[in-house]
Amino acid sequence: MNLEQEQGAHKPSNNRYITTPIYYVNAKPHLGTLYTTLLADVFKRWYQIQGDQTFLLTGTDEHGQKVAEAAEKAGMSPQAFVDQLVPAFSSAWDHYHIGYDHFIRTTDPAHMRAVQGWLQRLIDSGDVYKDTYVGWYDQSQEAFLTEKDMEFRSGEEVPYSLLSGKQAIKVSEESYFFRLSKYQERLLAWYQSHPDFVVPHERLQEVISFVSSGLKDLSISRRTLTWGVPFPGDEHHVTYVWADALLNYVTGVGYDETGCSATCQQWWPADIQLMAKDILRFHAVYWPAFLMASGLPLPKTLLVHGWIKVDGQKMSKSIGNVVDPVQLAEAYGVDAVRYYLTRYLPITQDATFSTGDLETRVTTDLVNDLSNLVHRTLVLAQKQSLTKLSGPYAWTEAEQQLKVDIQQSIGAACKEMERLYLHQAYAEVWRAVARVNSYMHEQAPWQVLKTDEARFATIIAAVCHSLALIGAVVWPVMPASMERLFGALGVPFVPGRDMRSWICNGAWDLSFVLTPTAPLFTRLNQTKEQTMEEKKEAVPTTADATANQISIDEFVKVEIHTGTIVSVSDIPNSEKIYQMQVDLGALGIRTICAGVKKHYSVDELTGRRAIFVTNLQPRKLLGVMSHGMMLMATDADGVPTIVAPADGVPNGTRLK
Ligand code: ME8
């Protein structure tokens, strides 16, 4: 493949094409399917704020045995069954403000005609031929199984699929085959020369080892099934559901029965194809081989995230442990769920979903850190009848430093977005939020307003500039809330405008027209304060000195890390406890509560380095979930003092 073909000869360089898997319509959407679709939307909006043209494709996979059986169970024809389920997907995505540009259904006649045209060309070129398939099939995954995909358990003749853990079914039928084996070496060469083809990179290794162990030709038709795209020239066969489904990525942008149309060439190859790890093989092996056989360029990157789990099991329609995304949004708000999923489910690994954790993060990050900051600023300005702000501004060293720090965090976020690590990007953005909070504490505009009105206005202006920048980069995750923020700041926000330089270089000469507004986020619920004392473990009183001893194995279970307290805030109604944002290096920034209010002021704590236990079970203190514990040593007067690591030991270093 030459370079031109690789990049897509006609695709403009600022066209960004993002896809989600097309979901089976054997049940309603759930949090797992929302997660992938949401991440796709965040990327789309991220590119939009940089002035790129974008196309986001999602849709439904409506053929195959799985859907046919679900329809039969429901006592409906497959077509009627899928027709009544599809709106559940599109309306869930609408509810979450997912800006998809096209919703493709594999039962769309145009898609079906395009699949047939494509297959006919492969038959003509000799890449598809007829033979007999004898082997095992995993119905729940709609996958033909190789020896590596199954295990025989003692005493049982029917193997279990390693893809789903379910028993396979024996299939023996005449079938059309795609010459997958022919593409083995080309695929391996592609992976070798395109290390970014799969993100995270570790997942590419699984693909390489699968392909290296030998590819057999792939059965791409089913004779015993009728619910599918009729195979061209053979009415006894329907197209294998994955061959039909994968083609949606090009038919969704205009690939038709004759091939890649002018519109298709505007968008294909895709920039990011999102999915979870369960369907990586289909996308990293079969799909590129299909594209190679069709003379089409390969997608730039497959972004493969982990699974959302509940009680240790993958959230899935078939297990039935699903969370309804629409109900979740009704309970917590669309933007709160969007934020939580983007920021707190690391794309690199499986993650457990819990509403308790969601509540905590909403309270700490959205209510305490962001919304309170916005609200306090607007209320203070209103009190002083300060509604209009415009330059030139008399920035002092404090604002210059604030600007530098914010740009650094946003720059780091941009870098993380470039490598598609959204969760880390938004952790960086929240460093900027913490920085604005600490600036506000340091500058104490509520005191300045009594003596120096001009300085007061400068401080408010600095916070507003910071908020506008933060709002722009947070817009992809929480569009509705950030549009409200821009409304309150009186800054016109046009998502399609090129904001690349705004974001990269900062914009510190804006004008604002401030309008007080209801808080962006409000506290979900408030629990009774549990004092640190209540939680303290009883100290053993036995005289036997060995009673307190623990083994080394027990000790290593405790994870202790170094960190820096980046910001500190009050918990309303608590006399003892602060909530702190602690930078734990690679572990990210965490909210950790400490009962030291009587001994330390906010200023004394902010910026201090300390040592933290990081794997304690999170616990709630006055509605704030604490994710660790700061270690303290009591001095001779009984005053707790902070234990600091030596200079030069970076944040996140584990103590052993
Ligand atoms: O596989 N955690 O459809 P599907 C995270 N039709 N993501 C999850 C998830 C979970 N617990 N559960 C589902 C199919 N997903 C095929 C795709 S594409 C050409 C054909 C998301 O309805 C995740 O993106 O089983 C996963 O890969 C996809 O839904 C599977 O959706």
Residues whose N, C-alpha, C, O or C-beta is under 5 A from the ligand:
A	BS01	ME8	P21 I22 Y23 Y24 G32 T33 T36 D61 A245 L246 M275 A276 I279 G306 W307 I308 K314 M315 S316
